[in-house]
Each structure stands twice: as C-alpha cells, then as structure tokens.
Amino acid sequence: MSVRTLAKAYDAGTSRENLAIAEVSFDVAKGEFVCVVGPSGAGKTTLLRCLSGLLVPTSGEVRFEGTPLRAVPDRLSVVFQDYSRSLFPWLTVNRNVAVPLRVAGVGKQQREARIQEVLHAVRLGDVGRSYPWQLSGGMQQRVAIARALAQQPDMLLMDEPFASVDAQTRFDLEDLILEVRRELDITVVLVTHDIDEAVYLADRIVVLTGAPSRVQEIVDVPLERPRTQLGTRSSEAFGRLRRHLMELVTTSS
C-alpha cells in the first residue's frame, strides 16, 4: 500500500469545514506490520477509513497493490473496535463468519471448510454453533477477526481492535494477531492509542501529529521476533522505543 499526500476535510468547501488530515504519506510493504499512533483527535480512525476505501479523501491518493483505491477492494478486510456492533447477534458464529463468503458466492462445501479454517486460526474451533451474545468480549472480537480473514485478504486493517477488552484479554489478542499474521503471511495496519501495544506489535510505527494530522516520524521497531509479553516488554530496547514514542506523541498534542 502506498499513501501519498492524503488529506481529508469534513464539510469541505463550507463554513463548517474541518480539516482532520492535512497531509499524510507513507508506504506499507507486503507482509509488514505497521501501527499508527498519535494524540487523541489526530484523525487516526479517519485515516484508516481512507486507507480502506470506506471514506473518500479530499485530496491525495491511496494505492492498494498498485491500483488507486476507489472502493473497498476484495483483498482487503477491516476489523473495528466495537465487536458487539459489528457482529450479527441473530446469527451463529459460523453464519457470522460465512457472511462475506456468501456475498462472494463461495460454494457451500468450500465455505464450510473455510469457516472451520479461520475459526481454528483464532482458537475458536468449538463455538461455531454459539451466538455472539453467548461469548465473552474477547471471544467476540476473535469472531470478528475470523470473519475478516474468511476471504483470505492480502491486507488486514484494524481500528483499535483491542481497546474494549480487559488487559489480560488484550495481551492474548495481541499474541493471537501476531500468530495469525505469521501463519497466514498477511500485511497488517493497526491504529491504536496504546504506545506499548504499538511497540510490541509493529515492524514500523507511523506517528501522527495533532489535528490536522501530518506524519511526524516513522519509527523502526527492530525488536526480535517472536515476541513475548513478558520478555519483550521488559527489555531495554522496548523501554527506549516506548520513551521516544511517548515524547513524540505528548509534544505534538
């Protein structure tokens, strides 16, 4: 993915115009894990929606696999923060995961095999007949991730996907997405307000300024993989990166 001089203004051309993103440019290489951080109100969710094709930028360009983005491409999936609103409560887990496969016209036999594959990937192989409301918050978010993976996307965009769960579940989901990313060899762009989470997950971190946002710095994260919650987070290198990012975010608020 390539983002070039992207800008987004709400109510553009009117007296109420609100410039959320002034100018943002960066690239995401195939297989890379990139996190986006910035102060509150920096337009992180707006940026992600522009990257996904859900929101049309005011100016600039997003290219996905070399093609200018005009709508949500077939090879891209999005996971949102509010899992309780993104799942259909009247459908079982299996049928929730099946939704994008049905839309794509995937046959029943292939569809059922794919459902079991992605549920196994997110460690939910035995809850297919349950309904979302019968599951914990962390399990519901795993269902949302499984559904996003169902069509075997090349890129996964995630908008603060772990913000609504408790700390221990958040750690579990962080490790899960690292495992899924490694096993399925997908590219991930994740927006988060949590500096520690960004350092733990990412290969590189795009740091935005306050609104209207620009790219303040792109920080490499040269921590060894595989990463562990205790070992990685207690290392000196993790602490140095964390301090540097905190300084960037707090001084640009």
C-alpha positions in Angstrom: 0.0 0.0 0.0 1.2 3.5 -0.9 -0.3 6.7 0.7 0.6 10.0 -0.9 -0.2 13.5 0.4 -3.5 12.3 1.7 -5.8 14.9 3.2 -9.4 14.7 4.5 -11.7 17.6 5.3 -15.2 17.2 6.6 -17.8 19.6 5.2 -15.2 20.7 2.7 -16.0 23.9 0.9 -18.4 25.1 3.6 -18.2 27.4 6.6 -18.1 24.3 8.8 -15.1 22.8 7.0 -13.0 20.7 9.5 -9.6 19.6 8.3 -8.9 16.3 10.0 -5.8 15.2 8.0 -3.6 17.8 6.4 -1.0 15.7 4.5 0.0 12.1 5.2 2.4 10.0 3.2 3.9 6.5 3.9 4.2 3.1 2.4 3.4 -0.4 3.8 5.4 -3.3 2.4 3.9 -6.7 1.7 3.9 -8.8 4.9 4.7 -5.8 7.1 3.0 -5.0 10.4 2.6 -1.2 10.7 1.0 0.6 13.6 -0.4 4.2 13.5 -0.3 6.2 16.7 -0.9 9.9 17.6 -2.5 12.1 20.2 -6.2 12.0 20.8 -8.2 13.6 18.0 -5.3 13.2 15.5 -7.6 11.6 12.9 -6.3 8.0 13.2 -9.7 6.4 12.5 -10.3 8.9 9.6 -7.0 7.8 8.1 -7.8 4.1 8.5 -11.2 4.6 6.8 -9.5 6.4 3.9 -7.0 3.5 3.6 -9.8 1.0 3.5 -11.9 2.8 0.8 -14.8 3.4 3.2 -14.1 7.2 3.2 -13.1 9.2 0.2 -10.1 11.6 0.8 -10.4 15.2 -0.1 -7.1 15.1 -1.9 -4.1 12.8 -2.3 -4.1 9.1 -3.2 -4.1 5.6 -1.7 -2.8 2.8 -3.9 -3.5 -0.8 -3.0 -1.4 -3.4 -4.8 -0.5 -0.7 -7.4 -4.1 0.4 -8.1 -5.7 3.6 -7.0 -8.2 2.9 -4.3 -11.8 3.8 -5.3 -13.7 1.4 -3.0 -13.1 -1.4 -0.6 -11.0 -3.9 -2.5 -11.8 -7.6 -2.4 -8.3 -8.5 -1.0 -8.6 -6.1 2.0 -10.5 -6.6 5.3 -11.3 -4.3 8.2 -11.7 -5.1 11.9 -13.4 -2.4 14.0 -13.1 -1.6 17.7 -16.7 -2.3 18.6 -17.1 -6.0 18.1 -20.6 -6.0 19.7 -21.9 -3.8 16.9 -20.0 -5.4 14.0 -21.4 -9.0 14.6 -25.0 -10.0 13.8 -26.4 -11.2 17.2 -29.2 -13.3 15.5 -26.6 -15.4 13.5 -24.4 -18.1 15.0 -20.7 -17.7 14.9 -20.5 -20.0 11.8 -23.0 -17.9 10.0 -21.4 -14.6 11.0 -18.1 -15.8 9.5 -19.9 -17.0 6.4 -21.4 -13.6 5.6 -18.5 -12.3 3.3 -18.2 -15.8 1.8 -21.9 -15.8 0.8 -21.6 -12.4 -0.6 -18.6 -13.5 -2.7 -20.6 -16.5 -4.0 -18.4 -19.2 -2.4 -19.9 -22.6 -2.6 -21.3 -24.4 0.4 -18.6 -27.0 0.8 -15.7 -24.6 0.3 -17.5 -22.1 2.6 -17.8 -24.6 5.4 -14.2 -25.6 5.1 -13.0 -22.0 5.2 -15.1 -21.2 8.2 -13.5 -24.0 10.2 -10.1 -23.0 9.0 -10.3 -19.4 10.2 -12.1 -20.3 13.5 -9.2 -22.7 14.2 -6.7 -20.0 13.3 -8.3 -17.7 16.0 -8.6 -20.6 18.5 -12.4 -20.8 18.4 -12.9 -24.2 16.8 -15.6 -25.3 19.1 -18.0 -22.4 19.3 -19.4 -22.3 15.7 -22.9 -23.0 16.8 -23.0 -20.4 19.6 -24.3 -16.9 19.2 -22.1 -13.9 19.7 -24.1 -12.8 22.9 -23.2 -16.2 24.5 -19.4 -15.4 24.2 -17.1 -13.2 26.2 -15.9 -9.9 24.7 -12.5 -11.3 23.8 -14.1 -14.3 22.0 -16.5 -12.0 20.1 -13.5 -10.0 18.8 -11.9 -13.2 17.7 -15.1 -14.0 15.7 -14.8 -10.5 14.1 -11.2 -11.3 13.2 -12.1 -14.7 11.8 -14.8 -13.1 9.6 -12.2 -10.6 8.4 -9.9 -13.4 7.5 -12.5 -15.5 5.8 -11.9 -14.2 2.3 -8.1 -14.7 2.6 -7.2 -11.0 2.4 -3.8 -9.7 1.5 -4.1 -6.9 4.0 -5.9 -6.5 7.3 -6.8 -3.0 8.6 -7.6 -2.8 12.4 -9.1 0.2 14.2 -8.1 -0.1 17.9 -9.4 -3.7 17.9 -8.4 -4.5 21.5 -9.4 -1.3 23.2 -12.8 -2.6 24.5 -11.4 -5.7 26.4 -9.6 -6.2 29.7 -5.9 -6.1 30.0 -5.3 -9.9 30.0 -7.6 -10.5 27.1 -5.8 -7.7 25.3 -2.5 -9.4 25.7 -4.0 -12.6 24.4 -5.4 -11.0 21.4 -2.2 -9.2 20.6 -0.4 -12.5 20.6 -3.2 -14.0 18.5 -2.9 -11.5 15.8 0.9 -11.9 15.7 0.4 -15.6 15.3 -2.3 -15.2 12.6 -0.1 -12.7 10.8 2.8 -15.1 10.8 0.8 -18.2 9.8 -1.2 -16.6 7.0 1.5 -14.2 5.8 -0.8 -11.1 5.7 0.0 -7.4 5.8 -1.4 -5.6 8.8 -2.1 -1.9 9.5 -3.3 -1.3 13.1 -4.4 2.0 14.6 -4.0 2.2 18.3 -3.8 4.8 21.1 -1.7 2.5 23.2 2.0 3.1 22.7 3.1 -0.1 24.4 0.8 -2.1 22.1 2.3 -0.4 19.0 5.9 -1.2 20.1 5.0 -4.8 20.9 3.3 -5.5 17.6 4.8 -3.4 14.9 7.7 -3.5 12.4 7.3 0.2 12.0 5.2 2.9 13.7 3.7 5.9 11.9 3.5 8.7 14.4 0.9 11.4 13.6 0.8 15.0 14.8 -2.2 16.5 16.4 -5.1 17.5 14.0 -4.9 18.4 11.3 -2.5 15.5 11.2 0.7 15.0 9.4 3.4 12.3 9.7 5.7 13.5 12.5 8.0 10.5 12.3 8.1 6.9 11.1 9.9 4.8 13.8 11.5 1.4 13.0 11.0 -1.3 15.7 14.0 -3.6 15.5 12.9 -5.9 18.3 13.5 -9.7 17.8 10.6 -12.0 16.8 8.9 -14.0 18.0 7.9 -11.6 20.8 6.6 -12.4 24.3 4.6 -10.2 26.6 7.0 -10.6 29.5 10.3 -10.8 27.7 9.8 -8.2 25.0 8.1 -5.6 27.2 10.8 -5.9 29.9 13.7 -5.4 27.5 15.8 -2.2 27.5 15.2 -1.7 23.7 11.4 -1.8 24.3 11.7 0.8 27.0 13.8 3.1 24.8 11.3 2.9 22.0 8.4 3.5 24.3 10.0 6.6 25.8 10.8 8.0 22.3 7.3 7.5 21.1 5.8 9.0 24.3 7.9 12.1 23.7 6.7 12.4 20.1 3.0 11.9 21.0 2.9 14.2 24.0 4.9 17.0 22.4 2.6 17.0 19.4 -0.7 17.1 21.3 
